[in-house]
Amino acid sequence: MRVAVTDACIFIDLIELDLISDFFQLDLEFHTTVEVMNELFQEQKQVLEAYQDGRKLIVHNLDEQDFSKMGKIAFPRGLSPEDRSVIYIALEIGNAIVLSSDKLVRKCAESHALEYHGLLWIFDLLVDNGVCSKARALSTIKKLFTMNIVYAGAKTRKEIENRIKKWG
């Protein structure tokens, strides 16, 4: 089973889109860090803690040794400590997928030869694996335009429109 290390923006979007239970049905082993969990609102943390308790989400608590190792990694200047923790855990696990919609996280993952994907890839997996119907994915993906301006850019809009045509 492939390991996926997830950042806060993916969790936030999936919770807001009411797709978090679908997400945890995918055939992936999900990991994140305490630092990422601390970026979330209390209600969002509680949702994820239920999956942690159900052993669907592994939350890494980094220690001094981890932070020392992280200090030796070449991270982009603007990368937050939380996002650094995601890249670090993916590197430590090895052959892990980084899940993020953050451009800087994705560029950093790429520079470290880590596979990375965003929310649209997750939509594809949900539909392709029959976890989410095309009709539900279609109505949910349309909410992205109004919910999150990250998805309003021309390139992303085109990707979303392609999926709307494919699933419609």
C-alpha positions as MATLAB code, in Angstrom:
seq = 'MRVAVTDACIFIDLIELDLISDFFQLDLEFHTTVEVMNELFQEQKQVLEAYQDGRKLIVHNLDEQDFSKMGKIAFPRGLSPEDRSVIYIALEIGNAIVLSSDKLVRKCAESHALEYHGLLWIFDLLVDNGVCSKARALSTIKKLFTMNIVYAGAKTRKEIENRIKKWG';
ca = [
       0.000    0.000    0.000;
       1.329    3.448   -0.946;
       1.915    6.022    1.770;
       0.541    9.551    1.377;
       1.711   12.408    3.592;
      -0.922   15.120    3.680;
      -0.726   18.821    4.480;
      -3.353   21.032    6.083;
      -4.828   22.556    2.900;
      -5.889   19.138    1.594;
      -7.541   18.223    4.890;
      -9.304   21.598    5.090;
     -10.672   21.345    1.553;
     -11.809   17.739    1.973;
     -13.577   18.545    5.242;
     -15.233   21.647    3.727;
     -16.327   19.641    0.668;
     -17.646   16.816    2.885;
     -15.314   14.323    1.181;
     -13.130   13.415    4.138;
     -14.801   10.057    4.791;
     -14.447    9.194    1.087;
     -10.760   10.204    1.211;
     -10.024    7.765    4.022;
     -11.622    4.939    2.003;
      -8.881    5.176   -0.632;
      -6.271    2.433   -0.723;
      -3.521    4.600    0.740;
      -1.821    4.732    4.122;
      -2.325    8.293    5.370;
       0.254   10.206    7.401;
       0.614   13.761    8.664;
       2.351   15.577   11.506;
       1.358   17.214   14.776;
       2.507   20.484   13.228;
      -0.093   20.094   10.457;
      -2.789   19.148   12.966;
      -1.999   22.315   14.930;
      -2.798   24.421   11.824;
      -6.406   23.244   11.882;
      -9.428   24.609   13.704;
     -10.558   22.518   16.680;
     -13.568   21.083   14.787;
     -11.295   20.022   11.907;
      -8.840   18.420   14.342;
     -11.675   16.464   15.923;
     -12.734   15.087   12.547;
      -9.182   13.890   11.854;
      -8.652   12.584   15.392;
     -11.530   10.164   14.772;
      -9.588    8.729   11.815;
      -6.432    8.676   13.912;
      -8.274    6.716   16.612;
      -9.573    4.364   13.915;
      -5.991    3.822   12.709;
      -6.725    5.383    9.308;
      -4.394    8.341    9.947;
      -0.916    8.211   11.440;
       0.160   11.481   13.062;
       3.905   11.901   13.563;
       5.124   13.780   16.614;
       8.556   15.106   15.664;
      11.275   15.245   18.310;
      14.584   17.124   18.679;
      16.414   14.590   16.530;
      13.850   15.052   13.740;
      14.148   18.840   13.903;
      17.929   18.513   13.793;
      17.687   16.367   10.649;
      15.201   18.820    9.140;
      17.684   21.620    9.706;
      20.084   19.895    7.311;
      17.563   19.718    4.460;
      17.542   22.433    1.808;
      14.037   23.866    2.036;
      12.819   26.929    0.127;
      12.887   30.043    2.275;
       9.107   30.594    2.228;
       8.162   27.047    3.213;
       6.401   27.012    6.589;
       7.615   24.771    9.435;
       4.385   22.764    9.065;
       4.976   22.171    5.376;
       8.627   21.318    6.056;
       7.397   18.625    8.430;
       5.308   17.085    5.612;
       8.285   16.958    3.231;
      10.531   15.639    6.009;
       8.173   12.769    6.903;
       7.738   11.867    3.224;
      11.528   11.719    2.855;
      11.924    9.685    6.051;
       9.278    7.163    5.013;
      10.664    6.914    1.498;
       8.612    6.472   -1.682;
       5.768    8.459   -0.109;
       3.358   10.682   -2.016;
       3.032   14.284   -0.860;
      -0.553   15.551   -1.020;
      -0.802   19.325   -1.162;
      -2.446   22.086   -3.141;
       0.294   24.503   -2.092;
       2.537   25.354   -5.035;
       5.674   25.807   -2.901;
       5.166   22.445   -1.164;
       4.713   20.763   -4.522;
       7.844   22.411   -5.968;
       9.831   21.379   -2.897;
       8.548   17.797   -3.165;
       9.579   17.756   -6.810;
      13.062   19.055   -5.972;
      13.460   16.138   -3.550;
      12.207   13.630   -6.158;
       9.008   12.984   -4.204;
       5.788   12.173   -6.009;
       3.210   14.861   -5.317;
      -0.437   15.435   -6.121;
      -3.209   17.856   -5.276;
      -6.930   17.857   -4.685;
      -7.872   17.240   -8.328;
      -5.837   14.010   -8.317;
      -7.741   12.977   -5.202;
     -11.031   13.646   -7.020;
      -9.809   11.417   -9.868;
      -8.927    8.617   -7.434;
     -12.283    8.882   -5.688;
     -14.163    8.555   -8.987;
     -11.843    5.980  -10.611;
     -12.047    3.731   -7.539;
     -15.822    4.030   -7.245;
     -15.607    5.649   -3.820;
     -17.472    8.738   -5.039;
     -20.024    8.777   -7.857;
     -19.403   10.944  -10.917;
     -22.553   12.922  -10.122;
     -21.409   13.677   -6.577;
     -17.866   14.474   -7.731;
     -19.316   16.792  -10.373;
     -21.451   18.767   -7.930;
     -18.648   18.880   -5.368;
     -15.905   19.980   -7.756;
     -18.093   22.882   -8.883;
     -18.085   24.131   -5.270;
     -14.327   24.680   -5.528;
     -14.855   27.771   -7.704;
     -16.814   29.491   -4.956;
     -15.095   27.991   -1.940;
     -11.376   28.400   -2.648;
      -9.747   30.976   -4.933;
      -6.706   28.714   -5.331;
      -8.781   26.816   -7.883;
      -9.847   29.896   -9.844;
      -6.612   30.221  -11.868;
      -6.774   29.631  -15.622;
      -4.779   26.375  -15.616;
      -6.676   24.844  -12.698;
     -10.000   26.078  -14.044;
      -9.261   24.272  -17.325;
      -8.447   21.043  -15.434;
     -11.698   21.330  -13.493;
     -13.672   22.025  -16.678;
     -12.124   18.904  -18.268;
     -13.343   16.838  -15.347;
     -16.790   18.420  -15.519;
     -17.020   17.372  -19.194;
     -15.671   13.889  -18.459;
     -18.034   13.258  -15.529;
     -21.047   15.151  -16.938;
];
